[in-house]
Every structure is written in C-alpha cells, then in structure tokens.
Amino acid sequence: MRRESLFFGILTLVVSAFLTGCSDDDTEVYVPQRVAEFNLSDESDGNRLFIIHPWEGEIAIPVHDDRIRDFEFSGKYFDWEMRQGAESRFLVLNLKKEVERKPFLEKIALRGIASKSGEAATDTLFLVSQPKLESSASDNAPSYMHNVGKTVNTAGDIFAAPSEPFLDFDLMYGTEAFVKTPHAESWGRERSGVDYEEMVDNMWQELGISVSSLGFTNQGAPTPTRSKLFSGSFDQRFQHNQTSSNRFEYHVDVHVKSMVELHMATAIYTSASDPDVFLPFLTTTASRLLNETNSDLYKRYGNTQKGIYDLYDTYGTHVLVGGVFGGSYTYIYSRKENLYYDETVFAAEAELSAKSSSPAGENENWLQTYYRVMGTHGGKIGAGGGYTKSELNEHMSEESIMIITGGNASVDFESWDKSIADENSNLHLVSYGPRGDTTRCFLVPLYYLTKNYARQDALKKYLDSYVEARSKLAKKPQLILADFMMRTGKDNHGDPAGQRVFTGPDGKERIYSPLVLNTKGPNDSRIGKMLDTSAHEYLDVGDNADQLWWVALDFKDECRPIYHMRFMKEDDARKHGFEPRGQDAESGMMWDAIDNHYVCLKFSPDDSHKEPVSGVGIARKGKSDDLYYVIATSPGTDMTLPYSIDEQFPAYWGSKEYKLKSENPPYRFGVDQENDLNEGDSWFGRNKATNHEQWIFPVYTTKPLDWPIRFTKATD
C-alpha cells in the first residue's frame, strides 16, 4: 500500500509575521482566510518548501485527497489541522498562542518533505511567496514559486522601499537642538529569476550606494561637492564582476530605528548661495572667524594651507542642516547558481568632525543653536561597511553583506534593537535630512558663510586636499587591463555587443567585454556592434568568420599587469618577451597573403613602459588624411551608448585625431617604434592586400579608470 507522509521542520520568522490561533475542529465546510498559491501535491516526487510571507491570520495550504493521507508535525511553533473546504482539503497552520513574537530579522519557514514507498525525498528547494499585502507599496513583490537549489539561509518580506538614502553615518551631539520623535520602520525585498547580473545592478541603484544618487550635492554651490563633503573622509566603491547566472535569489532586510529628528529651514539653501543669506544667522564667533579680517580669531587661522587646515580641524568643513538620528541594521543576502567567476568588492566609509563654541542665548536661530551645541560636545560622523563571501561549489556561491550603524550587533538583532538608546550620545545619523523634507542641501560648506573673498577662496582651494590628507581610507584598488585578444565568431558581420567568459593568461576565468565600433569607424551601419576587422573596410577579401576583439579588466593585485602590447608573429613575440593571445590575423580569412600576427602582451615593465595598461583601443589609419582614428576602445574609456556620446572618451583618446607621436596624443601606439609607424606593425602585416594603406594598430592608455564601470549586458 502506498504511504505518503509530510514532515515539517521550522527554521525562523521573517519580520514580525505571525499566525493566529487554531480553528475549531468541526465538520462545517471550511472557508480559508488566506490560501497559499501552491499545492503540496504538485510535486509527485516530494519537495522541500519555504513559505515566505508576513501573514495576518491563519494560512491554508491546498492538498489533494488522493495524494497526501497522513501528516507528522514535529515543530513547536505551529498548530495544524486538516479542514475540508468546498472544493479542496486544506492543511491549516496557526501560530501557537504561547509563541513569542520574534524580531523582524529572525525567520520562520516551513520545510516539508513528501515521499512515497519509503523512498528518500528529492533534494529540491522552492521559494514560495504569497500575494503582496494590500498595504504594500512594493512594485517588485515576488509572486511565484521558483527552484533555486540548496540553501536554508534565505528570506524575504514585502514592504515599501525606504525614502531615505541608504548610506549611514554616525554622529555624537548635544541635546538642546533636537526634538525626540521615536519611530521605527523596516523593509525588505526578495527576488528570484534568471538574470542575476541585472539584479545586482538594480539592487545597488535602488539602495543608493552610488554617491551620485545620494542627493548630497550642495545645490547652488559655486563648486558643488559630491564625494568629499566634510572633514575627514568619504569614499565608496562597489565592483561586482560575474557571468550571467541561470538562477539567483537575493534578499534585503533594512531596519531603521529613528529616535530623533533635526528640523531646519533648508529651502533657501537650495536656491541661493549669496553669503548675505547666511550672515544674519551667524554667531559672533562664526562671523569673526569667517568675515572680520581684523579680528584675532580670523588672524589665528591664516588663508594659507596650514591655516585653513587648522581651521577645518577645529570647526569642520560643513555645517549639518538636517537629519534623522537613531540606528540602522542592514542585511543583504544573495545567492547564484551556474556561476563561472564572481568577485565582489564593497566598501563605504566616511568621517566628519565639526565643533565650535559660543554662549547660549534666547531666541537663537538654528545656526546659533548648532554652534552652541556642537561647540561643547563636538561632532563626529563615521561609517563603514564590508562583505563576507563563501563558495558552495564550482558553480554556486552565496554572499552576505551586513552594515550596522549604531548599537551593538555582536549577538543578534534583538540585542541590537535594545541597544539603541534614547540618549543622544548613543544615536547615529541614519538619514540625510528630516523625514518628508524634499530639499537636498543638508550640508552647507563653510565657504557659503563668508563674504570675505580671500577667506572664501582659501576655503575652496584647500577643501579637497584637506579631505584627501585627512582620509583614513586605503587607496582604491587600481582597475587595469587583464587581457586583450582577438577571437573569431560567427560570420554575422558584427553582432550587438555582448559579454563572454574566457580564460585569461593567468588561468583565471573572467568576463570579457567586446570592443564596440564607435562613430569614428568606417561603417555607420555597424556603430554599436562588436568590432569585426574581417569586414571589407579593413581587408577586402573573403572571410568565413568575424574577427572580434575582447578585453577583460581586473584589479592590479588580482591579475598580471600588462605594460606593453604589439601585433607580432608568435616566434618574434617570444623572442622579445611578449606572450601571444587569442587567434592570429589569418583566422577566418580566405587569403593566405596575411602575416599571422597575434595580439602579443608584455607582462613585465621596462624603462619605456613602467605603468600598467588601463585601457586599450584599435586605431585605424584614415583613407586620405593619414590621421589615426580610434574606432573602438575598452570599457571605462569608450563612448557611451549609442557609442556616439564622448563624455569619457576624450580624456583617454583625445578630442581630435593624431598623425604622429610628436603631436603628443594622450595614448601610446602598440608598435615597435612609435616614431616610425609602418604596415609591418599593423594587424595584417606587410603581406596584406592593403585597402589604400588603411592600417590598424593597437593603442593603449595608462590613465586611471573611473569606476565602478558598467559593462554592456551579456546577450549570450
């Protein structure tokens, strides 16, 4: 006789979700309050299930009478019973009354195993999410069941996204200027799907990790500051390189406990930068420091580098206008399958110090209050973040990122929650600007507050260098070229750009991006497509494949730096210390009068090539003017979509075309003698069927890349 059983074990609860008590066991037709979107009998070979949802009331799971006959329940959190509905039987689950409600970060899930004839259950995990709550504002709430492999460290809930910026700061301050408004909120997201690469991109955009999306730019400032806002340091970086993954999941929990709000009238600062606007609000001390050239305080801090550095050390670089204080607890979890290569680097740190002093007074304005409060206690803002990573096997990895601001998170979330006290000395700035305030100018630079042009110029002049000098952050890792080569593809005459995974010269698998033809190329119809040098514009002979050009980037400490490159024959390359990469110039071409040149890379420096290559391009000699047109370049130096916008291109390749090295192009030619460009160094060599001597050479730059760099999405 066939016997099927279902075993339920309990994990943990997401958010403060709970189920109410058990229904009475009666013979009436059962009308469920909430029905799960899946049926326990859907999987004939058994299953393991996670049910992820903040329930309100009981939940009913449909079962088929002819499928599941008896149940075992070993968990201590739920009561359960079978109920007969009008058209189906239901397994009804209710949270036991004696169970204490758990904090949001703890999770409860159901793990079920159904088997038949005593056979072991298949090891399959499903993520299940119920319909989103009517009160939820999340547009991305999941509503499906998805097979994601083996894991138990996953969760999701459905809440609206926060309106505040994500990056957190730490502030210690006095008491008089603040109004306590206890408030707590939490939100989280869970997703599952097939395009992990896109998900990671969107995830960080939504969370606002990028400085440019934080809204910290001082609107109306003569010299807007974006990443260096205050005394000390501010820096952030996030780099995530990987292949497209067949399946993924990620989940984010953010809990913000807002204890205090600082409300200031900030509207005027977004529309005016005239010091006259600020002068009426300055204390006597501030006015003497910034505007009165004959005062002892002004003279104490001269307009030299040392004087301004001392001033910034004492008073800070900016005035804080508004914010929400308390603490925040952020947990991010992601998991990938079928992953060939993955590398994540994340760091965010900031530090601000500001203090002043002035006597208390009646009817003081906000700036007077700020200076009085900050003068006694001083101020310090700091934040830090990091990540952990573990590999499960060759094609599976998981990552978790936890960022804590305020409180003690060494034990668990509940301990952290209790450690956020009402005392001002234990609170942290968790959002920039008061709740509901739509202005974005919450840091006012000191040079806004002076009408003395000598002081103003000095404050501006030394701001960036001061922040750089006082920064405690390690320098950003140097992103450089890790590989460059030609490999043939299908004879499609230049496909749309898409990434691939190849093995590099050091044996590591990396994501490779193609060189893409820009508007300087010879064929407008192929702009935005992968550069194909087998086309007739480069060599007018028959071919049976596309010659495509590929590059990979990596950090300097994670790859073999490239110092020089040339197009050379294999034997010549090895004699001169170069290593051939990819395929040669004959590949795919139906003509044998072509030199079998390879892309050849040199991984050791010499007197003429001391800096590692950061970007590479292909330069094509003009048909009639003998100028060299850089027609395709590597990510971070290329024209942005649709490969006609040259925002970053001129910084690496110039704003005009060059004819000779003596014209000092911002790049270098990858040839034997840069003062003697000839067809022997070109891709097809001396024996090519020249098309009006339209040679192509490699060109490269060692200028540092701005990053994180966004790559073209993979299409294959």
C-alpha positions in Angstrom: 0.0 0.0 0.0 1.4 3.4 -0.9 2.1 5.6 2.0 2.9 9.3 1.7 4.0 11.5 4.6 4.8 15.1 5.1 7.4 16.3 7.6 7.5 19.9 8.7 10.6 21.4 10.5 10.8 25.0 11.4 13.5 27.5 10.6 13.0 31.2 11.5 10.5 34.0 11.1 10.8 36.9 8.6 9.7 40.3 10.2 7.1 40.4 12.9 4.9 38.0 11.0 2.6 35.8 13.0 -0.4 33.5 12.6 -3.4 33.5 15.0 -4.8 30.5 16.9 -6.2 27.3 15.6 -9.6 26.9 14.1 -12.1 24.6 15.8 -12.2 21.0 14.6 -15.7 20.7 13.2 -17.5 19.2 10.2 -18.5 22.5 8.7 -17.3 23.5 5.2 -14.1 25.4 5.8 -13.7 28.8 4.3 -10.0 29.8 4.3 -8.9 33.3 5.3 -5.8 33.1 3.1 -4.9 30.4 0.6 -1.3 29.6 -0.4 -0.5 29.9 -4.1 0.9 26.4 -4.3 -0.4 22.9 -3.7 1.6 20.4 -1.6 0.7 17.7 -4.1 2.1 19.4 -7.1 5.4 17.6 -6.9 5.0 13.9 -7.4 8.5 13.1 -6.1 8.3 15.2 -3.0 9.6 18.6 -2.2 11.1 20.9 0.3 9.3 24.2 0.7 10.0 27.7 2.1 6.9 29.7 2.7 7.9 33.4 2.9 5.2 35.9 3.7 4.2 38.2 6.6 0.8 36.5 7.3 -2.0 38.2 9.1 -4.2 35.3 10.4 -4.1 31.7 9.5 -2.9 30.3 6.2 -4.4 27.4 4.3 -2.4 25.1 2.0 -4.4 23.1 -0.5 -3.8 19.3 -0.6 -5.4 16.6 -2.8 -7.3 13.8 -1.0 -5.8 11.2 -3.2 -2.2 12.4 -2.7 -1.5 13.1 0.9 -3.1 10.9 3.6 -1.2 11.4 6.9 0.9 14.0 8.4 3.6 14.3 11.0 4.4 17.7 12.6 7.5 18.0 14.8 7.7 21.8 15.1 6.9 23.6 18.3 5.7 26.9 16.8 2.6 25.9 14.9 -0.7 24.1 15.5 -2.1 22.4 12.4 -5.2 20.6 11.3 -6.8 19.3 8.1 -10.0 21.1 7.1 -12.4 20.3 4.3 -13.3 23.2 2.0 -16.0 23.4 -0.7 -13.7 22.1 -3.4 -10.4 21.0 -1.7 -8.9 19.9 1.5 -6.5 22.3 3.3 -3.6 22.0 5.7 -4.4 24.9 8.1 -1.5 26.4 10.1 -1.7 28.7 13.1 0.9 30.1 15.3 0.7 28.8 18.9 -0.5 31.3 21.4 2.4 30.8 23.7 4.9 31.6 21.0 6.6 34.9 21.5 6.6 37.3 18.5 10.1 37.5 17.1 12.1 40.5 15.8 11.9 41.1 12.0 15.3 39.7 11.2 14.5 36.2 12.6 12.8 33.9 10.2 10.3 31.1 10.4 9.8 28.9 7.3 8.2 25.6 6.6 10.3 22.7 5.4 8.3 19.9 4.1 9.3 16.5 2.7 6.8 14.2 1.0 7.9 10.7 0.0 6.3 7.5 -1.2 7.1 3.9 -0.6 9.8 4.8 1.9 12.0 6.4 -0.7 14.1 9.3 0.2 12.8 12.7 -0.8 14.4 14.6 -3.6 16.6 17.4 -2.5 14.8 20.3 -4.1 14.0 23.7 -2.6 11.3 26.0 -3.7 10.8 29.7 -2.7 7.2 30.5 -2.3 5.8 34.0 -1.9 2.2 34.8 -1.3 0.4 37.8 -2.9 1.6 41.1 -1.6 -0.4 42.8 1.2 -2.8 45.5 0.1 -0.9 48.0 2.2 2.4 47.2 0.5 3.9 49.8 -1.9 6.5 47.4 -3.3 6.3 47.1 -7.0 8.7 44.2 -7.1 7.0 41.8 -4.7 7.5 38.3 -5.8 4.5 36.1 -6.5 5.8 32.8 -7.8 7.5 29.6 -6.8 11.0 29.1 -8.1 13.5 26.3 -7.9 16.8 27.8 -6.7 18.8 24.8 -5.4 20.0 24.1 -1.9 20.1 26.7 0.8 18.4 27.5 4.1 19.8 31.0 4.6 17.2 32.9 2.7 14.2 35.0 3.5 12.0 37.7 2.1 9.3 40.1 3.1 7.2 42.6 1.3 7.5 46.2 2.4 7.8 49.6 0.7 11.2 50.8 -0.2 12.7 53.5 2.1 12.6 57.1 1.0 15.9 57.9 2.7 19.4 57.4 1.3 21.0 54.2 2.2 24.4 55.2 3.3 24.6 55.6 7.1 26.6 58.0 9.3 27.5 58.2 12.9 27.0 61.4 14.9 27.5 62.3 18.6 26.0 65.6 19.6 24.2 67.6 22.4 20.6 67.7 23.4 19.0 71.1 23.2 18.6 71.4 19.5 16.7 68.2 18.9 13.1 67.0 19.3 12.7 63.3 20.0 10.2 61.6 17.8 10.5 57.8 18.4 9.8 55.9 15.2 10.8 52.5 13.8 10.4 51.1 10.3 11.6 48.1 8.4 11.5 46.8 4.9 12.9 44.0 2.8 12.8 42.5 -0.6 13.2 39.1 -2.1 13.6 38.3 -5.8 14.2 35.3 -7.8 14.8 34.9 -11.6 17.2 34.3 -14.4 19.2 37.5 -14.8 21.4 37.9 -11.8 23.6 40.4 -13.4 20.8 42.8 -14.0 19.5 42.2 -10.5 22.8 43.2 -8.8 22.9 46.3 -10.9 19.4 47.3 -10.0 19.8 46.3 -6.4 22.6 48.8 -5.7 20.8 51.5 -7.7 17.7 51.1 -5.5 19.7 51.1 -2.3 21.5 54.3 -3.4 25.0 53.1 -2.8 26.3 55.2 -5.6 27.3 58.6 -4.2 25.8 60.4 -7.2 22.3 59.1 -6.2 22.5 60.0 -2.5 21.4 63.6 -3.1 24.4 65.0 -1.2 25.4 67.5 -3.9 25.3 71.0 -2.5 22.8 72.6 -4.8 23.6 76.1 -5.8 27.2 75.8 -4.6 29.8 77.6 -6.6 31.8 74.4 -6.6 29.4 71.5 -6.0 30.9 68.8 -3.9 29.7 65.2 -4.3 32.1 62.6 -2.8 34.1 64.9 -0.5 31.6 66.6 1.8 33.2 67.1 5.1 36.2 67.0 7.3 38.0 63.6 7.3 37.0 61.4 4.5 34.3 60.0 2.4 34.7 57.2 -0.1 32.7 54.3 -1.5 33.3 51.6 -4.0 31.4 48.7 -5.3 32.6 46.3 -8.0 30.8 43.2 -9.0 32.1 41.1 -11.9 30.4 37.9 -12.9 28.8 35.9 -15.6 25.0 35.9 -16.2 23.6 33.3 -13.9 20.8 30.9 -14.7 19.2 31.4 -11.3 19.6 33.7 -8.4 18.0 34.9 -5.3 18.6 37.8 -3.0 17.0 39.3 0.0 17.5 42.6 1.8 16.4 43.5 5.3 16.8 47.1 6.4 15.6 48.2 9.9 15.8 51.9 10.7 15.1 53.0 14.2 14.6 56.7 14.1 14.7 58.2 17.6 15.3 61.9 16.9 14.7 64.3 14.0 16.6 67.5 13.4 14.3 70.0 11.6 15.9 73.1 10.0 14.6 75.6 7.4 16.6 74.4 4.4 14.7 75.6 1.4 16.6 78.8 1.0 19.9 77.0 0.7 18.9 75.2 -2.5 18.2 78.4 -4.3 20.8 80.8 -3.1 24.5 80.8 -2.4 24.8 84.5 -1.6 26.6 84.9 1.7 24.2 87.7 2.6 21.5 85.0 3.1 23.6 83.4 5.8 25.2 86.4 7.6 22.1 87.2 9.7 22.3 83.7 11.2 25.9 83.7 12.2 27.1 83.8 15.8 29.7 86.4 16.7 32.3 83.7 16.8 31.4 82.5 13.3 31.3 86.0 11.9 34.7 86.8 13.3 36.2 83.6 12.1 34.9 83.9 8.5 34.4 87.6 7.8 36.2 90.0 10.1 39.7 90.3 8.8 40.9 92.4 11.8 39.6 90.0 14.5 42.1 87.9 16.4 40.1 84.8 15.5 40.4 85.5 11.8 44.1 86.1 12.1 44.6 83.0 14.1 43.7 80.9 11.0 45.5 82.5 8.1 44.5 81.8 4.5 47.5 79.6 3.9 47.2 75.8 3.6 48.3 75.3 7.2 45.9 78.0 8.5 42.9 76.6 6.6 43.8 73.0 7.6 43.8 74.1 11.3 40.5 75.9 10.8 38.9 72.8 9.3 40.4 70.7 12.1 38.8 72.9 14.7 35.5 73.8 13.1 34.9 71.3 10.4 34.3 71.8 6.7 30.5 71.9 6.5 27.5 72.7 8.7 24.9 70.0 9.2 21.5 71.3 8.5 19.1 68.4 9.0 18.9 64.7 9.6 17.2 61.7 11.3 19.1 60.1 14.1 18.9 56.6 15.7 20.3 53.4 14.2 20.0 51.1 11.3 20.6 47.4 10.7 21.0 46.2 7.2 21.4 42.7 6.0 21.8 41.7 2.3 22.0 38.1 1.1 22.4 36.9 -2.4 23.0 33.5 -4.0 24.0 32.4 -7.5 24.0 29.2 -9.5 25.9 28.2 -12.6 28.4 30.9 -11.8 31.8 30.6 -13.6 33.5 33.6 -12.0 32.5 36.0 -9.3 34.2 38.8 -7.5 32.6 41.4 -5.2 34.4 44.4 -3.6 32.3 46.7 -1.4 33.4 49.4 0.9 31.9 52.6 2.2 33.4 54.8 4.8 33.0 58.4 5.9 34.2 60.6 8.7 33.2 64.2 9.7 34.3 66.3 12.6 32.9 69.7 13.4 32.9 71.8 16.6 32.7 75.4 17.6 31.7 77.3 20.7 29.5 80.3 21.6 27.4 81.3 24.6 23.8 80.2 24.8 21.2 82.9 24.1 17.5 83.4 24.0 15.6 83.2 20.7 18.6 81.8 19.0 18.4 80.8 15.3 19.3 77.3 14.1 22.9 78.1 13.3 23.4 79.6 16.7 22.0 76.5 18.3 24.1 74.3 16.1 27.3 76.2 17.0 26.4 76.2 20.7 25.6 72.5 20.8 28.4 71.4 18.6 30.9 73.7 20.4 30.6 71.7 23.7 30.3 68.2 22.5 32.0 68.3 19.1 30.8 66.1 16.3 32.0 63.1 14.6 30.4 61.2 11.7 31.7 57.9 10.5 30.5 54.8 8.7 31.9 51.6 7.5 30.8 48.6 5.5 32.2 45.3 4.3 31.1 41.9 2.9 31.5 38.2 3.5 31.6 35.6 0.8 31.6 31.8 0.7 31.8 29.4 -2.3 29.5 26.4 -2.1 30.9 24.6 -5.1 32.3 25.3 -8.6 29.0 26.7 -10.0 27.4 28.1 -6.8 28.2 30.9 -4.4 26.5 32.9 -1.8 27.3 36.3 -0.3 26.0 38.3 2.7 26.6 41.9 3.5 25.8 43.4 6.9 26.1 47.1 7.6 25.4 48.2 11.2 25.0 51.8 12.3 24.6 52.4 16.0 24.0 49.9 18.7 25.6 46.5 19.4 25.1 43.9 16.8 27.6 41.3 18.0 24.9 39.0 19.3 21.7 39.2 17.3 19.1 41.7 16.0 17.1 41.8 19.2 20.2 42.8 21.2 20.9 45.5 18.7 17.4 46.8 18.9 17.6 47.1 22.6 21.0 48.8 22.5 19.7 51.8 20.5 19.0 54.1 23.5 17.2 57.4 23.7 20.3 59.1 25.0 21.7 61.4 22.3 25.3 60.2 22.8 24.3 56.8 21.5 22.4 57.9 18.4 23.6 57.9 14.8 22.6 59.8 11.7 20.5 57.3 9.7 19.1 59.6 7.0 20.2 62.8 5.5 17.6 65.4 6.1 14.4 65.2 8.1 11.6 62.8 7.1 9.4 64.3 4.4 11.9 67.1 3.6 12.4 67.2 -0.2 15.3 69.5 -0.2 18.7 68.1 -0.8 21.1 70.6 0.8 21.7 69.2 4.2 25.4 70.1 4.4 26.4 73.8 4.0 30.1 74.3 3.3 31.8 77.0 5.3 32.7 79.0 2.3 29.0 79.7 1.9 29.1 81.6 5.1 31.7 84.2 4.3 31.6 87.4 2.4 35.3 87.8 2.6 36.6 86.7 -0.8 40.1 86.0 0.4 38.7 83.6 3.1 36.2 82.2 0.7 38.9 81.4 -2.0 41.1 79.8 0.6 38.3 77.6 2.0 37.5 76.4 -1.5 41.1 76.0 -2.6 42.1 73.7 0.2 38.9 71.7 0.8 39.6 68.8 -1.5 43.3 68.5 -0.5 42.3 68.7 3.2 39.8 65.8 2.9 42.4 63.8 0.9 45.1 64.4 3.5 42.9 63.6 6.4 41.4 60.5 4.8 41.9 57.2 6.7 40.8 55.1 3.8 43.1 52.9 1.9 43.5 53.9 -1.7 41.1 52.4 -4.1 42.4 49.3 -5.8 43.7 50.0 -9.3 41.5 48.6 -12.0 43.6 47.7 -15.1 43.5 45.7 -18.3 43.9 42.0 -17.5 43.7 40.6 -21.1 43.3 41.6 -24.7 42.9 39.3 -27.7 41.1 38.6 -31.0 38.9 35.6 -31.3 36.7 34.7 -34.2 32.9 34.4 -34.0 30.1 33.5 -36.3 30.1 35.2 -39.7 27.3 37.7 -38.7 29.1 40.9 -39.7 29.2 42.4 -36.2 26.6 41.2 -33.7 25.2 43.5 -31.0 27.7 43.8 -28.1 27.6 41.0 -25.5 29.9 39.7 -22.9 31.6 36.2 -22.8 33.6 34.2 -20.3 37.2 33.2 -21.4 40.3 32.0 -19.6 42.9 34.7 -19.1 46.7 34.4 -19.4 46.9 33.6 -15.7 44.5 30.7 -15.9 41.6 32.6 -14.3 38.1 32.7 -15.9 36.9 36.3 -16.4 34.1 38.2 -18.0 35.3 39.7 -21.3 33.7 42.7 -23.0 34.0 43.3 -26.7 35.4 46.3 -28.4 32.5 48.1 -29.9 32.6 50.3 -33.1 32.0 53.9 -32.4 31.2 56.9 -34.6 34.8 57.2 -35.8 34.6 53.9 -37.6 34.3 53.4 -41.3 30.7 52.0 -41.4 27.8 53.8 -39.8 25.6 50.8 -40.1 27.8 48.9 -37.6 28.1 51.5 -34.9 27.3 50.0 -31.6 28.1 46.5 -32.8 31.2 44.4 -32.0 34.2 45.5 -34.0 34.8 43.0 -36.8 38.1 43.5 -38.6 37.3 40.8 -41.2 34.9 43.3 -42.9 35.9 44.7 -46.3 36.6 48.2 -44.8 39.7 46.7 -43.2 40.7 43.9 -45.7 38.8 43.4 -48.9 38.9 39.6 -49.2 36.5 36.8 -48.5 36.1 35.5 -44.9 34.1 32.8 -43.2 34.2 34.2 -39.6 34.1 37.5 -37.8 37.3 38.8 -36.2 36.1 40.1 -32.8 38.2 41.8 -30.1 37.9 41.1 -26.4 39.1 42.7 -23.2 39.0 41.8 -19.5 39.5 44.1 -16.6 40.7 43.2 -13.1 42.3 44.7 -10.1 46.1 45.1 -10.2 46.7 42.7 -7.3 44.4 40.1 -8.9 46.0 39.7 -12.3 49.2 40.0 -14.2 49.6 43.7 -15.2 50.1 44.4 -18.9 52.8 47.0 -19.7 53.1 46.9 -23.5 51.4 45.3 -26.5 52.0 44.8 -30.2 50.8 42.8 -33.2 53.5 40.2 -33.8 54.2 36.8 -35.1 54.4 34.1 -32.4 58.1 33.4 -32.7 59.1 37.1 -32.7 56.9 37.7 -29.7 58.5 35.1 -27.5 62.0 36.4 -28.5 61.1 39.8 -27.2 59.4 38.8 -24.0 55.8 39.0 -25.3 53.1 36.4 -25.0 50.6 35.7 -27.9 46.9 35.8 -27.0 43.8 34.6 -28.9 43.9 33.8 -32.6 46.0 35.2 -35.4 45.2 37.6 -38.3 44.7 34.7 -40.7 41.9 33.3 -38.7 38.6 33.3 -40.7 40.2 35.0 -43.8 40.2 33.3 -47.2 43.6 34.6 -48.3 47.0 33.3 -47.3 48.9 36.6 -48.0 48.4 37.7 -44.4 51.0 37.8 -41.7 50.0 35.5 -38.9 50.1 38.3 -36.3 48.7 37.7 -32.8 47.8 40.2 -30.1 51.0 40.0 -28.1 51.2 41.2 -24.5 54.2 42.0 -22.3 53.7 41.4 -18.6 56.9 43.0 -17.3 57.8 46.7 -17.2 60.9 48.3 -18.7 62.4 51.7 -18.9 59.9 52.9 -21.6 56.8 51.1 -20.2 56.6 51.5 -16.4 52.8 51.8 -15.8 50.2 49.1 -16.3 47.8 49.4 -19.1 44.3 50.5 -18.1 42.5 50.7 -21.4 43.1 49.6 -25.0 41.7 50.5 -28.4 42.1 50.0 -32.1 43.3 52.9 -34.2 42.7 52.9 -38.0 44.6 55.0 -40.4 42.5 57.4 -42.4 41.9 56.7 -46.1 43.2 60.1 -47.3 44.4 62.2 -44.4 46.9 59.8 -42.8 45.3 60.5 -39.4 44.7 57.7 -36.9 41.1 57.3 -35.8 40.5 55.4 -32.5 37.4 53.4 -33.6 36.8 51.1 -30.7 38.0 51.1 -27.1 37.7 49.1 -23.8 35.0 49.7 -21.1 35.6 52.8 -19.0 37.3 54.7 -21.9 34.7 54.2 -24.6 31.9 56.3 -26.0 28.7 55.7 -24.1 25.6 54.3 -25.8 24.7 54.7 -28.6 28.6 54.8 -29.0 28.4 58.4 -30.1 28.4 60.3 -26.7 32.1 61.0 -25.9 31.8 62.1 -22.2 34.8 60.0 -21.1 36.4 59.2 -24.5 38.4 62.4 -24.9 40.1 62.0 -21.5 41.8 58.8 -22.8 41.9 59.2 -26.6 41.8 62.9 -27.2 39.3 65.2 -28.8 40.9 65.1 -32.2 42.8 62.7 -34.5 46.6 62.5 -34.4 49.1 61.7 -37.2 52.4 61.3 -35.3 53.7 60.6 -31.8 55.3 64.1 -32.0 51.7 65.5 -31.7 51.6 64.1 -28.2 48.4 62.0 -28.3 47.1 61.1 -24.8 47.6 57.4 -25.6 50.5 55.2 -26.9 50.8 53.2 -30.0 51.4 49.4 -29.5 54.2 49.2 -32.1 58.0 48.7 -32.2 59.0 52.3 -32.8 56.2 54.9 -32.2 58.1 57.4 -34.3 58.1 55.0 -37.3 54.6 53.6 -37.8 54.5 51.2 -40.8 52.5 48.3 -42.1 54.8 45.8 -40.5 53.3 46.6 -37.1 49.7 46.5 -38.4 47.3 43.7 -37.8 47.5 42.1 -41.3 51.3 42.8 -41.7 53.4 43.6 -44.7 51.9 41.0 -46.9 48.4 42.2 -46.6 46.2 43.2 -49.5 46.1 46.8 -48.5 43.0 48.8 -48.8 44.6 52.2 -49.5 47.1 51.6 -46.7 44.4 51.7 -44.1 46.4 50.0 -41.3 45.1 49.2 -37.9 47.2 49.3 -34.7 46.6 48.7 -31.0 46.7 51.9 -28.9 46.6 51.9 -25.1 46.4 54.2 -22.1 47.7 54.0 -18.6 45.4 56.8 -17.2 43.4 55.6 -14.1 39.9 54.4 -14.8 36.9 55.9 -13.1 34.9 53.1 -11.6 32.7 51.2 -10.9 32.4 50.6 -14.6 29.2 49.5 -16.2 29.6 46.8 -18.8 27.3 46.0 -21.7 24.8 43.3 -20.7 25.6 39.8 -21.8 23.4 38.6 -24.7 24.6 35.0 -24.8 
